[in-house]
Amino acid sequence: MEVAVQFSPFIRLILLHMGGERASTARLRLAGKICARCGNRLQDPPPTPGERVCSKCKSPGVHRVYMYYILRDCWMCQFLEEDLKTSLPGRLHFKNAEKIRTIVDKVGNFANLQDRQALDYGLEIGRGGVWLQLTDEQYARLKKQVSGS
């Protein structure tokens, strides 16, 4: 006597799509050692772990900038180039953390819930940082800005 095994539609979808990326490839991608789009090995060591793209896959006109924020008397935001060593002249000062959320919603790069929770945690403890993707125009304004409010 044969017993027919039936799976729910949800389980069938999971079983159909199993066999994706290998664990070793995922580790290299998340460590920033291979391109997140094409999978080619990146030559320079990453300044921080995280997904990166090679120069061929990088979108023209998009600049990746790290925004560091800290709460002192007010919220102070400082910007760093992608190498995390070169500081950009633009600094912003806000009285309210919602302004930082607004900036991040406009130009942030949130791939998953973990990134959003990291922003919320950073605002809760009074310091943190996020990666932003700026257009050429936004990047030029940030580079020439001396101070803002």
C-alpha positions in Angstrom: 0.0 0.0 0.0 1.5 3.4 -1.0 0.9 6.5 1.0 0.8 9.8 -1.0 2.7 12.6 0.7 1.3 16.0 0.0 3.0 19.2 1.0 1.5 22.6 1.5 2.1 25.1 -1.3 4.5 27.0 0.9 6.6 23.9 1.6 6.6 23.0 -2.1 8.0 26.5 -2.9 10.8 26.0 -0.4 11.7 22.6 -1.8 11.7 23.9 -5.4 14.2 26.7 -4.6 16.6 24.8 -2.4 20.1 24.6 -3.7 21.0 28.3 -3.9 24.3 30.0 -3.0 27.0 27.9 -1.4 28.0 28.7 2.2 31.6 29.5 1.2 30.5 32.0 -1.5 28.0 33.6 1.0 30.8 34.1 3.5 33.1 35.7 0.9 30.3 38.0 -0.3 29.3 39.1 3.2 33.0 39.7 4.1 33.4 42.0 1.1 36.0 39.8 -0.7 33.9 39.1 -3.8 31.5 41.3 -5.8 27.9 40.9 -4.6 26.6 41.1 -8.1 29.0 39.2 -10.4 31.0 37.2 -7.9 34.4 38.3 -9.1 37.1 38.5 -6.5 37.9 42.1 -5.3 41.6 43.0 -5.1 41.8 45.5 -2.2 40.9 44.4 1.3 37.6 45.8 2.6 37.8 48.5 5.3 34.8 46.9 7.0 32.9 43.6 6.4 29.9 43.9 4.2 28.7 43.4 0.7 30.7 45.4 -2.0 30.5 45.6 -5.8 33.4 45.8 -8.3 34.0 48.8 -10.5 32.3 47.1 -13.4 29.1 46.5 -11.5 29.1 49.9 -9.6 26.3 52.1 -10.8 27.5 55.3 -12.4 26.5 58.4 -10.6 26.1 56.7 -7.2 28.5 57.5 -4.3 28.6 55.3 -1.2 29.1 57.4 1.9 29.2 56.4 5.6 27.2 58.6 7.9 28.2 58.5 11.6 25.9 60.1 14.1 26.3 60.8 17.8 24.2 62.5 20.4 25.9 65.3 22.5 23.9 68.5 23.1 22.2 67.7 19.8 22.6 65.0 17.1 25.8 65.5 15.1 26.2 63.7 11.8 29.6 63.4 10.1 30.3 61.8 6.7 33.1 59.6 5.6 34.2 58.4 2.1 33.8 54.7 1.2 37.4 54.0 2.5 36.2 55.1 6.0 39.4 57.2 6.4 38.6 60.4 4.4 36.3 62.8 6.1 33.9 64.9 4.1 33.6 68.6 5.1 29.8 68.5 5.5 28.5 68.1 9.0 24.8 68.3 10.1 23.4 69.1 13.5 19.8 68.2 14.5 17.8 68.5 17.7 15.6 65.6 16.8 16.5 62.0 15.8 13.6 61.9 13.4 15.7 64.1 11.0 18.3 61.4 10.9 15.6 58.8 10.1 14.3 61.0 7.3 17.8 61.3 5.7 18.3 57.5 6.0 14.8 56.8 4.5 15.7 59.0 1.5 19.2 57.8 0.7 19.8 54.8 3.0 20.6 51.3 1.7 18.5 49.0 3.8 18.7 45.5 2.5 17.1 43.8 5.4 15.4 44.2 8.8 18.7 43.8 10.6 20.0 47.1 9.1 16.8 48.9 10.2 17.1 47.5 13.7 20.8 48.6 13.8 19.7 52.2 13.0 17.0 52.1 15.7 19.4 50.7 18.2 22.0 53.3 17.4 19.5 56.1 17.8 18.4 54.5 21.1 22.0 54.4 22.6 23.0 57.8 21.2 25.6 56.8 18.5 25.9 54.7 15.3 26.4 54.8 11.6 24.8 53.8 8.3 25.8 53.6 4.7 24.1 56.0 2.3 24.0 56.0 -1.5 24.1 59.6 -2.8 23.6 60.9 -6.3 26.3 63.0 -8.0 24.4 66.2 -7.0 23.9 65.2 -3.4 27.6 64.1 -3.1 28.8 67.5 -4.6 26.6 69.4 -2.1 28.0 67.4 0.8 31.6 67.9 -0.4 31.3 71.7 -0.6 29.1 72.2 2.5 31.1 73.7 5.4 28.4 73.4 8.1 24.7 72.8 8.1 21.7 72.9 10.4 
